[in-house]
Amino acid sequence: MVPTRSALRFVGRPTWEALSGHPVTDEVFANVHEVAHVALGRSADLVVVAPATADLLARMVHGRADDLLTATLLTARCPVVVAPAMHTEMWEHPATRDNVSTLRARGTIVIDPATGRLTGADSGPGRLPEPAQIVAIALAALGRSRLVGPDAGPDGTGTDLRGRRVLITAGGTREPLDPVRYVGNRSSGRMGYALVTAALARGAHVSVVAANVTLPDPAGVTLTAVETTAELHDQVLAESDGVDVVVMAAAPSDFRPERIAEAKIKKSPDGSVQHLRLVQNPDILAELVQRRAGSRHPVVVGFAAETGDADGDVLTHARAKLARKGCDLLVVNDVGGGRVFGRDDTEAVVLDRDGAEHPVSHASKSELAGIVWDLVGKRLDSQRPGPSLL
Ligand code: CTP
């Protein structure tokens, strides 16, 4: 833990020391014989700065080293994750915007703040994201740097989606039947949100279309909530222009009731069978592939939850689906026997349209998300150089 002078003033040294179980200082002249201002940065596997003030961002940009934190940041060669928190005016000021762009261009992961209540009576963009999200992004950045090794990027961070625009769908759609009932599915949105975290940890600009997800909203993304497949369809197609990648991790319902009853449907007094007429929803993934009309841009990734049956095993169905849908990558989960839904770990195979198959076993959803972005990153790199947008 390396507090700044302001942090010591805000919270107080005894609290920092009691919580960390270590002596803390902001001074480069403390413990000079240990050369702490160099040793801390050199030995770190990951540096997380949370919260980062507007002043700290400015000092990082200029390479200042006048306290222990900035000296540590200047010597660190590991991933650096920064979670700014400040009043909206400061966050939106052109000086701060420029500083954030500069840091991102250097490979620092800057998480956009959440929107909400700030330290005064005001509210708006500038609130520190939930600690769980900062930790998840930090772990994804750490995992990534281990996977790719120290030579991955100009600064060793391996932020291979830096400046890329990605659109991720998550959750499961609900098709209303009457004012209280719907036809839905068991998708929790966890896989979609793991992809969001991993994309943020690689420096992407992330848009999320979330269908009935009850997990906490991720900060640092543009998020639109939808309910039905029709709404998901319209939102995805409206946002897909100009993005580099679309990942369809959501489970859209293939069918919807032909009509939505205005009043709650009653049981029939004689217990007779009720018939529900369903009509087919649009296939969003297929439409995305059709719209790019032979070009490979954007990269389109599909997910398929499959079970084996009399016509073939999971992989046979998945290969046929990849061919039918025409997407670039298809992540196939075997959901026979209640596996995957709502759980944190997963068994999957990632099928590439070029014929490669990547089995992923006993992986967490975060690990699977990392593998998906590795494969997407390779495709993007082979298509064209990275955009200048930061
Ligand atoms: N998908 C979609 N639009 C739909 C249904 C599915 O875009 N109406 C997307 C999903 O988000 C997923 C992929 O297509 O990325 C595969 O979903 P799945 O339900 O397995 O595909 P279906 O074509 O509906 O196949 P099946 O007939 O096996 O249900």
Residues whose N, C-alpha, C, O or C-beta is under 5 A from the ligand:
A	BS01	CTP	M248 A249 A250 A251 P252 S253 D254 N281 P282 D283 I284 L285 V301 G302 F303 A304 A305
